[in-house]
Amino acid sequence: MMWVQRGVNSIVEQPWKIHLGPNVYLDLRQEAVVRDGMVRNLSRLQFRLLHFLAQHLNTPVSTESLIEYVWGQTWVSRDELYVYISRIKRILEIDPTRPDHLLTVRGYGYLLRTEPPNYIPNMNRDG
């Protein structure tokens, strides 16, 4: 996905940004989340998780797929994944207890949305 800024006579492509909302994006060069101009650095594992979810924007991703992509063949529990997701929510969301972008899909995995919806059926917005 590419974020494009349009001006009167110019189009500036910024392929290193994955736009998630009006004032928030994932910066692939810095491996960080930028919200309202403030850079929030991510650990390497946090970045790999968020980047994988960003590659599947608006599509639920299974916990198994996330674990395999980030940790490979190493055995990791769902609880450990949950801890990383919670930390990402504290960085990404305005209110991590009521996330707009990084949602839990009960019984399946997680979904990264580009724009917060008014209503999402079958999604847990409580974390």
C-alpha positions in Angstrom: 0.0 0.0 0.0 1.3 3.5 -0.8 0.3 6.8 0.8 0.0 9.6 -1.7 -0.1 13.2 -0.9 -1.8 15.3 -3.5 -1.2 19.0 -4.0 -2.2 21.5 -6.6 0.5 20.4 -9.1 2.3 17.6 -7.4 1.9 14.0 -6.3 4.5 12.8 -3.8 4.7 9.0 -3.4 5.9 7.8 0.0 6.1 4.0 -0.3 7.8 3.8 3.1 4.6 4.9 4.8 1.5 2.7 5.5 -1.3 5.1 6.2 -3.6 3.8 9.0 -5.7 6.8 9.7 -6.0 10.6 9.4 -2.9 11.3 11.5 -1.3 7.9 12.0 1.0 5.8 9.8 3.6 3.0 10.1 7.0 4.3 9.0 8.9 1.4 7.4 12.2 3.2 7.4 12.2 4.0 11.1 10.3 0.9 12.1 8.0 3.2 14.1 4.4 4.4 14.4 3.9 8.1 13.8 0.8 9.7 15.3 0.2 13.4 15.1 3.8 13.9 14.1 5.1 12.1 17.2 7.4 9.1 16.5 6.8 6.0 18.7 9.5 3.5 18.2 8.7 -0.2 18.0 10.8 -3.2 19.1 11.9 -5.4 16.3 9.3 -8.0 17.1 6.6 -5.3 17.5 7.5 -4.0 14.1 7.4 -7.4 12.4 4.0 -8.1 13.9 2.6 -4.7 12.9 4.2 -4.8 9.4 2.7 -8.3 8.8 -0.7 -7.1 9.8 -0.2 -4.0 7.6 0.5 -6.3 4.6 -3.0 -7.7 5.2 -4.9 -4.5 5.9 -8.6 -4.8 6.6 -8.2 -8.6 6.5 -8.3 -10.9 9.6 -5.0 -12.7 10.2 -4.8 -15.9 12.3 -2.7 -16.1 15.4 -0.9 -19.1 13.9 0.1 -17.0 10.8 1.4 -14.2 13.0 3.4 -16.5 15.2 4.9 -18.4 12.3 5.8 -15.2 10.5 7.4 -13.5 13.5 9.0 -16.4 15.4 9.2 -19.0 12.7 9.6 -22.6 14.0 10.3 -21.5 17.5 7.4 -22.4 19.9 5.6 -19.4 21.2 2.4 -19.3 23.2 -0.7 -17.3 22.3 -0.2 -15.5 25.6 3.2 -14.2 24.5 1.6 -13.0 21.2 -1.1 -11.3 23.2 1.5 -9.4 25.3 3.1 -8.1 22.1 -0.3 -7.1 20.6 -1.2 -5.3 23.9 2.1 -3.3 23.7 1.5 -2.4 20.1 -2.0 -1.2 21.0 -0.6 1.1 23.6 1.6 2.7 21.0 -0.8 2.7 18.1 -4.2 3.5 19.6 -5.4 6.7 21.3 -7.3 4.5 23.8 -5.8 1.0 23.8 -8.8 -0.3 25.8 -11.1 0.7 22.9 -8.9 0.2 19.8 -9.9 1.7 16.5 -7.2 0.1 14.3 -5.8 -3.1 15.9 -8.8 -5.3 16.7 -9.1 -8.8 18.1 -11.1 -11.3 16.1 -12.3 -13.7 18.7 -11.4 -17.3 18.1 -9.2 -16.4 15.1 -6.6 -13.7 15.4 -6.3 -10.0 14.7 -7.3 -7.3 12.2 -5.5 -4.1 11.3 -8.0 -1.5 10.0 -7.0 1.6 8.1 -10.0 3.7 9.2 -12.0 3.1 12.3 -15.5 1.9 11.5 -18.7 2.9 13.3 -19.7 -0.8 13.6 -17.8 -4.0 13.1 -19.7 -7.3 13.5 -18.0 -10.1 15.3 -15.0 -8.0 16.3 -13.8 -7.4 19.9 -13.1 -3.7 20.3 -12.4 -4.1 24.0 -8.8 -5.4 23.4 
